[in-house]
Amino acid sequence: MAPWWGQEARGGGGGGTPVVVKMESPDWSISEVAAPGSPAAGGKAGRGKNARQITWVMLLKAHRAAGKLTGAASAALSVAAAARRRVAAGRTDSDAATTAGESPVLRTRFYACLRAFLLFSMLLLAVDVAAHAQGWHLAAVPDLEAVEGLFAAAYASWMRARVAYLAPALQFLTNACVVLFLIQSADRLILCLGCLWIRLRGIKPVPNTTGGKASDDIETGVEEFPMVLVQIPMCNEKEVYQQSIGAVCNLDWPRSNFLVQVLDDSDDAATSALIKEEVEKWQREGVRILYRHRVIRDGYKAGNLKSAMNCSYVKDYEFVVIFDADFQPQEDFLKKTVPHFKGNEDVGLVQARWSFVNKDENLLTRLQNINLCFHFEVEQQVNSVFLNFFGFNGTAGVWRIKALEDSGGWMERTTVEDMDIAVRAHLKGWKFLYLNDVECQCELPESYEAYRKQQHRWHSGPMQLFRLCFVDIIKSKIGFWKKFNLIFLFFLLRKLILPFYSFTLFCVILPMTMFAPEAELPAWVVCYIPATMSLLNILPAPKSFPFIVPYLLFENTMSVTKFNAMISGLFQLGSAYEWVVTKKSGRSSEGDLVALVENEKQSKQQRVGSAPNLDCLAKEESRPKEDSKKKKHNRLYRKELALSFLLLTAAARSLLSVQGIHFYFLLFQGVSFLVVGLDLIGEQVK
């Protein structure tokens, strides 16, 4: 059948240009086809369109626009339904904190301050709106005093106090935070320039292979391979134990020259039995692997590692490698890291880079990936090349056992045992190497609850450590500039000042300047510098560029958690010593899944006859009540919600002062806090 325009195209000799419409929902395309005998496409005579064609094209465009609007409306309804379920369920972050054993008094103190600030700002907004309705915002204070009425007198008193007392103090605090902001931005810029220099010069650590046997065959030259101890600390992590143990046992290293310690701190008997069974399976396959379980979990991870290092056989090993339970090293991990110690007797640590199997799982993991890519690509690499020092990441690193012993070994005094041992080793003169081209796969927290607890521990621990080691840094024999780097850059600027000004400047001062317009916060501080810093942060992960705006907003949103953690660590509040194991989902890469299927086929008969596995299943089935208590839930986060309403209130007040950039920043930042407060950013539990 000929198209409906065919007769017109053939009939009139000057009709419209034939058009072929291809409909592929929801997209469409239009192709013009020249009619037989008609002028070329470039001619003027062939450019006409008849009314039917134009109408059809307009209908297609309207259909496409309606589809987009329908999709947006559906998404908005889904978000609204999820928010309604959160509010109806009534689960808040206070419930999770109570479960973790945190003091209710300490937990609610910060929230009470935010709530009082919110109520005060809403009162000021109502007063300012009423004053604007009367036109008093254009009048001077003496003119207002001439107006009769109690409200006019009260408003005049408020303006007098605002100009004389509040605005100068607020402006001083604003200027101080802006100075700190500029110093931190300069530090970030210098780090980026250092990374650019490393790339342009092609600088990277090169292992010393002189005098050694460069052979990939692990069966020959076994004496050339040093003795390596591999430790896998874990605690109630039944989702990931199998893949991590399997990856470590498949390391390309002579089996006689490395020993695996599975350090299980699980308090769940079923999980412990499963892990022990996995260890026994690898023992039957000839791997030198041991299972250690502590009944008393003193010191958490640090206590676990310290206990393992006290074993008598550790003296036979030269190096120790640490992998957390969700890490899956490549087979050649040891061959790429251990050779860097050869000929470098002052090197105490070789750190590998992390890569993430679930970085594209949701918006939260994408934003985490941006942060950690900058941390490894820029911070760790620059500090390694120019200072030979950086914070140990706690996993995917190789330590010289002599360096650990010389530094005092593992200590349980903080929640950042990895940073603690790194600082003490640096004070003893040991050097660190970072390998940016050696990656080890792991998982990112997929829920906001898990990520928030992880960040709380990562930001409270450094403040605990700074209080404990400040005197040791001053008394140490390292050079002045190394002391300056440790105290000012490593601790104060990046661990204390950064969360302080992020929260104070953007969540406290900026809203207050809306209610006290006499104190000014320049637009370049609110918009241009943060945007530039976000752009620098996202450069190591160029594929994440579309998320630059959510990243900027989310970093400011996380400042409330980081500020709270920093204060609790600095002043030794109750939550500073809270250690919560980050929840894992057990995700594997595609290659890992294939390997897992093959391993299951090989060991199926061994598993069928395994009595411990059946016992574990029986225990799990007989304890439904305990499992129901551990179910994951989406929660309401009260501090984030309070700050959301505070920023939105300030955004409404900024409209009265006609402050464009400030209004948009406060609006979007308030919405960002609202999304996080309703737990809509990470994993959504159905």
N, C-alpha and C positions, 0 to 999 in steps of 0.2 A: 504493500500500500504506500502510495506517495505521501510525502509530508503535506500537512495542511496548507503550507504556503506554496506548494509546487505549482498549482494552477495560476496563482497570481504572478509567480515569477516567470511562467512561460507565456502568460497571456498578454500582458499589457506592454511589453517592451520597455520599460522604464520603471518597473515596479521596484520593490525593496530588495535588498540583498538577502539571499537565502541564508538561513542560520540553522546550525545543528546544535541542539541543546542536549547535553549529556547530564543526566541527573544521577548522582551518587550520594545518597543521603549520608550526612547532612550537607555535603559539598556539591557544587555544580560547576560546570564550565560551559562556555559558549564559543563556538568556532564559526567563523564566517566562511561560506563556500561560494565562490563566484559562479553565477548561473551561466549556462552555455550561451556564448555570444555576448555576454555582458562585458563591460569594460573591466580592465584590471583592477585589482584592489586599490591601487594607488590613484585611480582615476576619480574624478569628482562625481561622475554620473553613478558610480556604484556605491556611494556612501549613504544612500538614503535608507531609512528604516520606516517600515509601515507601523501603524498604530498597534496592530496585533502583536508584533514582535516586542515593541517597547512595553506593552502591558504585561506580556509573559515574563520578560526580564524583571520588571518591577515586582511581580508576584513572587518570583523566585527569591529576590532579595528580601522581600517581606517575610517569606517562609523561613529563610535562614536567620533573620533577626529574631523572629518569634521563637525559633529553636534555641537560640542563645539565651533569650530572656527566660524561656521555660527551664533551661538547665540551671541558670542562676537562681531562679525562684525555688527550684527543687533543692539546690544546695543550701539556700538560706533556710528553707523549711526544715531540712535535716539538722542543720546547726541549732536552730531554735528548739527542735524536739530533743536533741541531746542536752542542751542547756536546761530545758524543763525537767528532764529526767534527773540531772545532777541536783537541781534544787529540791525536787520531790524526794529523792533518796536521802538528802540531808547529811551525806558523808563529807566531812571536812578534813583538812590536814591535821586538825587537833586530834582526831581519832587515831590517825597513824602515829602521831607523836606520842600519844598515851601508850599505844602498843609497844613502842620502842623504849619506853621507860623514861622519857624526858619529863623534867619537872614542869607541872602545869603553870606554876608561878612564873618561871623563866620564859615559858613558851608564850604566854599571853602578854608579857610586858611590852614587847615591841609592837604587837598588834593593837594594844590599847592606845599607844602613842599615835599610831596612824589613824585610828578611828577618831580620836579627839581632834586631830588635825583636819580630818575630813569634815567633821561637824562644824568646826570653826570656819572652814572655807565656805561651806554651804550657807552659813549665817552671813558671812561677808558678801557673798554673791547676792543674797536677797536684799541686803542693805544697799548695795551698789545699784541694783536694778531699780529699786524704789527711788534712789537719789537721781539716777539718770532720767527717770520719768518726770521728776520735778525740774530737771535742768540744772541741778546743783553742781554737777561735775564740771561745769564751765565757770562757776563762781569762785571767787577767792574766799579764804577763811573769814576775813572781816565782814564780807558781805553776807555770809551764812549766819554769822552771829546776830545780824540785824533781823533775821527772819524769826518770826515767832513760832513757838511750838517745841515740844520736847524732842521730837525726832530730829528736827533741824539742829538743835543744840547738841544732841548726841553725835550726829554726823559731823558737825564742825569740830567737836572734841576728838573724834576718831581721825579726821584729816590732820589736825594739829599734831597728835601723837605720831601719826604715820610719817609726817614730814620731819619731825624733830628727832624721833627715836628709832622707829622701825626701819625707815629707808636707809639711813647711814649705816646701821649695823648690817642690814641685808646687802648693801652695796659692798661693804668690806668683805663679807663672806663670799659674795659673788666674785670679786676680784681675786681673792685667794684661791678659790676653786678654778678659776680660769687660768691662773698661773700654773697650778698643778696639772691642769688639762694640757697646757702647752708643753710642759716638761715631758709628760708622758707621751704626747704625740711626737715630740722630737726624738724620744727614745725609740718609738716604733719606726719612725722614718730612718733613723740610723741603722736599725736592724735590717730594714729592707735594702738599704744601700749596701750593707755588708753582704747580704745574700746575693745581690746583683754582681758584686765584685767577685764572689766565689764562683758564680756561674760563668762570668766572662773569662776568668782566669783558669777555669777548669780545675779548681782545687778540690781534692778529695783524698782521704787517707788511703795509702797504698801499703799493703802488707809486705813485710820483709821476707823474701823467699830465698835470700842468699844462703848458701851452705846447707840448704834443706833439700828434701826430695820432693819435687813437684810432680806428684802422681795422683791420679784420680782413683786408682785402684786401692781400695781399703784393705785388700788382702796382702798387699806388698808394702813393706816399709812400715809396719805397725808401730815400730819404735819411734817413728817420726810424729806420731799422733799423741799429744799429751793426754793425761788422765783428766776426764771431765765428769763432774757431778751435775746432774740435771734435777731440779726440784720443781714440783708442781703443787703449790699450796692450794687447797680448795676447802670450801665449807658449804654443805647442803646444796651443791650445784650438780644435781643429777641430770640437768638438761645438756650439759656440755662435757662431762667427765670423759665420755667415751671417745669423742673426736680429739680432745687434747692429748689424752694418753696415747691414742693411736698415732697421732702426728709425731709425738716425741719418740716413741719406740721405733719409728721408721726413719729416724735421722741417719744420714749417710756418714757413719763413723764406726770404726772397729768396735764390735760389741764388747770386746775385752777391755776397752779403754774408756767406756762411759757407763755410769750407773744412774738409774732413774729412781728418784724418791717421790712417791705419791704421798703428800702430807695432808692427811684428811682430818679436818677439824669439825666434821659434821656431827650435829647432835641428834640427827634422825637415823635410827638404826637401819631402816630400809635402804636409805641412800648409802650409808657406809657399807652395807653388805653388797650392794651393786658395784660400788667402786672396788671393793676387795676382790670380787669375782672377776672384774675386768683385769686387775693386776695379775691374778692367778692365770688367766688365759694367756697373757703375754709371757709370763714365766714359762709356761709349757711350750711356747714357741721359741724359747732360747734367749729371750731378752733379759738382761740383768736389771731387774726392777724390784723395788721393795715397797711395801705398804706400811705406813706409820699412822697411827690414830691416837690422838690425845683425848683423854677423858676430861681433863680440866683445861679449858681454853684460855689460859692466862696470856695476856698480851696480844690476842688476836693474831694477825698475820705475822707480826714481828716475833711474837712468842713462838709461833709455829716454826719459823725459819731458824730461830735461835736454838730451839730444841733439836732440830735436825742437824745443825752444824756441830752439836756436842757429841755426835756419834763417833766412836773410836776409829772407824774406817775412813773418816773424812780426811785424815792426815795423809792418806795415799793419793789424794787428788790435788791438782794444781789450780783448776778453775771450777767455778760453779755457775750454772746457767739457771735462770728463774723464768718460769712461764706461768702466768695466771691460768685459771681453769678454762677460760674461753679462748686461749691463744693456740694457734695452729701453725707452728713453724714449718718452713719448707725443708725438704730433705737435706739440702746443702747449707743449712743455717750455720752449723758449726764450722764447716769448711770456709765460709765467708767471714766469720767473725774471729775465731781463735787465732788464725795466723797473724793478726794485727798485734798480738802480744809479743811475738817473736822479735828479739832484738830491741824491744822497748820495755826495759825493766821497770820504768817509772809509770807505765800505763796500768791503771787499776781497774778500769771499766771500759767496755765496748758496748754501746747501746745501738740497737736496731730500730728502724722506723715501724710504726704501726700502720696497717691497712685494715679496711673495715668491710666485712662481708654484707652488712646491712645498711650501708650509707644512704641508699635510696629507698629505704623502707617507708619513711614518712617525713613530714616537714622537720620534725625535731632532729632526726638523724642527719638530715641534709645540713642543718645549721651547725650541728656538732662537728660534722666533717670539715666545714670551713674553718672552725676554730682550731681543730687539731692538725689540719694540714699546715696552717700558718705556724703552729707551735713547733712541728717537726721540721718543716722545710726552712723556716727562717730562724726562730729562736734557738732551737737545739743546734742547728748546723753552724750558725754564726758564733755562738758561744763556744762550740767545740773547736772551731778553726782559730779563733782569735784569743780565747782565754783558756782552752783546755779544761773547761769546767762547765757543767750544766747540771740540772736536777735529774737524778736517776728516775726513770719512769716507773720503776717498781716491777717491771716485767720485760721480757724480750731483751735482756741484757746479760752480758758475760762478765763476771767479776773474777779478778785474781784473788784467790782465797787468802793469800798473804796480805793483800790490801784490806780485806774485811777484818782480819785479825788485828792488823796494825791500827785500825781505826776504832777498835773497841767492840766490833761485832754488832749484831742487831740489838736495838733497844726498844722497849715498849713504852717509852715516855710520851709519845705523841701518836696521832693517827696518820702521820706521813713518815713512816719508818724508812721509806725509800729516799726521801729528801734528807732525812736525818743522817743516814749513813753516807750520803754523797757529800754533805757539808763537812762532816768529820774527816772523811778521806781527803777532801780538798785541803783542809787545814794541816793534814799530815804531809802534803806535797805530792799526792798522787794525781796523775793526769787522766783525763777522760777523752774517749774518741766516740764520735757519732757517725754512723754509716747510713747515709740517706738512701743508698741504693739497695739496702738489705731490708726487706719488708717481712713482717710477721702478721698474719691475719688474726683479727679478733672481732668482737662485737661492740656495738654502741648501745647504750641504754635506749630502749624504744618507748618507754613511758616517762612522762614528766616527773612522776613520783620518784622513780629510780634515778633519773638524772639530777633532780634537785638534791637528793640525799648524797649523791656522789660529789656534787659541787660543794655542798656544805662541808664535807670532810676535807676536800682538797683546799678549801680556803680558810678553814679554822686551824688545821694542822700547822701550816707555815707560821702562823702567829704564835702558836704554842712553842714551836721550835725556835723562833727568833728570841723569845723571852729566855729560853734555856741556854742558847749558845752565844748570846751577844757578848758576854764577858770572855768566852773562849776565843771568839773571833778577835777581840781587842788584844788578848794576850798571846795570840799565835805568832809564829815566826814568818808567816807569809808576808809578801811585800805590801806597801801601802795601797797601791792601786787595786790589788786583789781584795784587800779588806774593804776598800771603798765600793768595789763592785758587789761584794757580798752584802754589805749593810745597806747601801743606798739603792742600788739597782735591783739586786736579786730579791731582797726582802721588802724594803720600804716602798720603792716605786711600783714594783710589779705585783706585790702581794698585799700591801696596805693602802697605798695612795690610789691605785686604780679602782678598787671597789668603793673606796670612800668618796672620791669625787664623782664617780658615775652615778651613785645613788643620790648624793647630796645635791649635785648640780642639776640633774635632769628630773629628779623626783621630788625635790624639796624646794630648792631655790627658784627654779623656773616657774612652778605654780605660784609661789609667793610673790614673785615680781608682777604677776598679773593683778594681784590684789594690792600691791604697793607699786604703782607705775613709776614712782620717783626713782626707784632702783632699776637700772637697766641691765639687761643681758643681751649683748650684741647678737645680731642674726647670724654672723659668721661662726659664733660659738655653738649656736643651736643647730645650724644646718650644714655649713660648708666644711668645717673641719671634721665633724663626725662622718660626713659622707666621704671625705678624702681618706680618712683612716679605715673606714669600712672597705673602700676600694682596694687599699693596700692589703688588708687582711684577706681579701678574696682572691688576690692574684695567684697564690699557690694552688688554688682550686678553680681554674678558669671556667669549668663547666657549671659551676655554681653561681655564675654571674647573674642569672635571672632572679636569684634570691637575695640580692644585695640589700634591698629595702627591708624585707622581713628579718634579715640578719641584724641590721642596725637596730631595729625596734626590739628584737628579742634579746640582744645583748644588754640594752638598757633595762628590759624587763627582769633579766636574771640578776641585775645589780642588787635587788632587794635581798635575795638569798645570799649572795656573796658578801654583802655588807653585814648582814646578820651573823654570818659565819665568822667573818673577820673580827667583829666585836666580841663574839663569844670565845674565840680563841685567844684574843689579846687580853681579856679580863678573866679568863678561866671560868666561864659560865658553864652550866650543866651540860648543854648540848655540844660543847666543844669536844668532849671525849666520847661522843656517840659514834659507834662503828656499825654500819649497816652494809652487809654484802650486797653489791650491785646485782640486781636480778638479771639473769641471762635468759634468752629465748632458745638457745641451742641451734641457731641458724648456721648452715654450712654453705660453702661455695659449691658450685656445680661439680667441680672435680672431687671435692670431699664426699659428696653424695654418691658418686660413682664408686669411689674407693670403699665407702662404707657398705655398699651393696655387695661388692666382691668379698669383703671381709666377712660379711654375714653368711655368704654362701659357704666359705671355707670353714667357718667355726660353728655352723648350725647344729651339728650333732653334739658338740661339746656343750653348747648352751642348753640343749634339750634335757640333757642329763644333769644339769646343775641344780643341786638341792638349794643352795643359798638363794638363787634367783626365785624359786618357787616360794620360799619362805618370805622373801621380800614382798612378792605379789600378795601373799596372804595377809601380811601385815598391813599393806596399803589398803586392801579391801575391807579389813576389819576396823579401819580408822576413818570413816567418812566424815565424822564430826570435826576431827582435827584438820582435815584437808579443806573443809568448807570454810573454816576460819581463815585459811591462808589464801582464799580466792582474791584475785586482783579486782580492784574497783577503781573507777574514775571518781575523783574527789573535787570538792570546792576548796580553793586556796584563799583563805580569808585576807591575808596581807596583800596579795595581788589584786583581789577584788576591791579592797579599800583604796589602794593606789589608783586603780582604774577609775573609780568614781571621783577621786580627788583630781586627777588630771582632766577628766571630762568637765568637771566643775570649773577648773581653771581655764579650759578652752572656751567655755561659755562666757566667762568673765573677760577673756581677751577680745571678744567681739565688741565689747563696749569701748575698748581702747583702740580698735582698728589695727591690730597687730597680725598681719597676714601669716608670715612664716611661723610665728609662735603659735598661732591658732592651729594650723595644720599639723605641726609637730605634736602639740598636746592632744589633738584629736586622734591622730593615728597611734600615738604612744598609749593613750587611754584605751583604745580598742585592742591594742596588743596585750595590755595587762588584763583586759576583760577575757580575751581568748585563752590566755594562760590560766587565769583564775578559775575559769570554767573547765579547765583540763581538756581543751579541744585541740591541742597542738600535737600530742604524741599518740601513743597507742590508745585506741578506743575499745574498751572492753564491752562486749555485748552480753 
